[in-house]
Amino acid sequence: MPTASPGEPSHITGRNVDLSNCDKEQIQFCGAIQPHGLLIAAQESDLMVRHISANAEALLGLSPDELLGRPLDRLFDADQLQRFRQEVARQRNLTCPPVHIMTARFGGRLGDAHVFVHRHDGLLIVEFESQGQNDPVSLHDLYSEVRTSIAELQATDSVQAFFDLAVSRIRRFTGYDRVLAYKFLEDGSGWVLAEDREPDLESYVGLHYPASDVPEPARRLFSKKWISHLPDVGYESVPLLQMKRADEYPLDLSYAFLRSVSVMYTGYLKNMGVQSTMVLTLLRQGKLWGLISCMHHRSPKHVPYQVRMAAEFLAHLMSLAMTSKEELEERDAVNRMKSLQSTLMEYMLRHVNFQEGLLRYDVNLLSYFGATGAVVLVDGHVHKLGDTPEDGALQDLFSWLTETMGQDQFATDCLSSVYPPGTAFQGKAAGMLVLRLFIHKPHFIVWFRPEVEHTVQWAGDPRKPVDVSRVNGEDRLLPRSSFALWKESVRGCSRPWKDSELAAAVDLRRAIVDVVLRKAEELARANEELDAFSYIASHDLKEPLRGIHNYARFVLEDYGEKLDAEGKAKLYTMLSLTQRMDTLLDSLLYYSRIGRQNLETQPTDLLPLVKRVVESLAPRLNEVRATVRLPDALPVVWANPVLLEEVIANLITNAMKYNDKPDKWVEIGTMTDAGRSAQAAEALAKGCAIMYVKDNGIGIPENRFDQIFLIFRRLHARDAYGGGTGVGLTIAKKIVERHGGQIWVESEPGVGSVFYLAFPSSDT
Ligand code: ADP
């Protein structure tokens, strides 16, 4: 990136060269300066000159030897020396950056010059810079320019607007051809987020740069120094001369304005057609956030000291303002997520199943985090929103999550690196944020983010950060020779999940668990009420029903002679209807009794129990010529054997009843591997044993799986398949659930059905 200044040495040789070599460089000890000023390092105690730049002769007309090892009074006259001493004494903090302490007139070409000083290691590093005739600056104009810019910047309403304005204002008062704002991303790479430029220049906005473009030493210096100025990219560096003493060591130029930069950096700039630059540092909470980079293409450009100071001042203020703007935007995003959460909470409470509240409305799970796809898995059912992987891929992903995810939350911006099959769908789902709602149940909420723009714009090839050429038989590191737009896919990665988003997801999970618990409580209460109601209703209704039945019979017996055939038929229908109603009331009564009665459980071996049931059903099984296939063993579970016999009898009876095949069979067995069944996985994870009752009957359409367990619900005409009340499976479900178990069905119309029963295993 054009803002780097990797420092000396002028080239690095060796086999494995890239810009990371710059990371190891001690760039502050480059031993040279830029030629537009003079640098002297003097001992603070007696102002004896220890280092001096070799251009002393050219600028001052004094040879370095006349100055080295002598006090500064060879350079300053008595009056200037006194002012110098006073100012140095007055400035308490002279460590960094250099402080402008005076303007004075010197002999030679230096003439009227600004004098800057900073202190380092017992030395005063003094830099002289000619005032220059062609850049008169009106301080008044500058002040009002900066003041207006600050007011305007404060009024912007987003970070983007802030930078768009900042670059244009900085360009206006510095006069550079191009000013751009550059932000460092988490992975160290950077991108140009705003730019103001001469209309005929090519735009760099949106370009990404590899992390190696601003090597670590340069970053370290940028975070300490607010401004770096390179008036003439084509300069010839001036060496620093030092006293010929054994204890003399190279001068640390970390903070010197005039420090020379690396030829890699200048070469890099030349390739871009840049002749002068100025770089301002942007910090957030003391850390390097980004840079404002000013470039001049037409000619070298010396920015007067006052303008540089104004720019530096503005960079300080921008760092502060930008930090508060960013924090404000983050806070806004957090508030938005909070208000979304309360809307979703309201929706969830409206529905029996919380997931409907998360999915059905315009404001839904997808409104969170700018995700492009979301999936909810509850009770083995997958509900999808937006762009998600296919069903099969989702099932596999959920099985993997069920097995491996022990915590409530999991997030990755590179799914395929932890789950290789994810490579197949990374276009849609390269990043994933998962909430596991309950540890013992495979209930998940998942958000997906696609692969980061398939084509991020890179200004260089990130895999090949620098060109290496052979010069004089050596491998030489040269700056990138071309800035042609390079498109690079950031394969397999999505935009990362922010901390605030992860925190919002945790909050949402808490809200959902809250809703589910609240609903479970409500349901338990409603069930209790229903049991009480069913008992009272069935009990109280039986009496008048018996009356109706008896009176119909009396009418038939006493007045039968007087009625015609149609009248008698109607009375017979009435009798059969009252009988049916009596049966229904009995079922209801029984249903309510199961809900209320004490459940005495014991370890129950299912095999002898099933055998007893089959024996009791033998006559009926023979009648319809159905065979029962039994296994050698079945699990031992905690159950009430009498109630369990009833459940199994009901399932075997249904298996015979809803079967139109000439060779009917019923198979009973144990399920040990959950396979793709989320319900089975959940039951096994809870320590349940699962048995199944399978038939080759008529089957059940998938959209009716839930209905068959509802009371009085049949899928057929009242008398079809031998008739029935539609209560059997409702009672079976109630019995199983009272045991803390589960019952569910899988079926294919025309092929057959499998009913699964999960009961707490007696081993656990
Ligand atoms: P009933 O058998 O009295 O109608 P159930 O509650 O036992 O009531 O069953 C409810 C409905 O579920 C039945 O009416 C039938 O449509 C369907 N069903 C139950 N078991 C099976 C099965 N093994 N195969 C196909 N359908 C079935």
Boltz pocket constraint, residues with backbone or C-beta under 6 A from the ligand:
constraints:
  - pocket:
      binder: B
      contacts: [[A, 650], [A, 651], [A, 654], [A, 655], [A, 658], [A, 695], [A, 697], [A, 698], [A, 699], [A, 700], [A, 708], [A, 709], [A, 710], [A, 713], [A, 714], [A, 715], [A, 716], [A, 723], [A, 724], [A, 725], [A, 726], [A, 727], [A, 728], [A, 729], [A, 730], [A, 753]]
      max_distance: 6.0
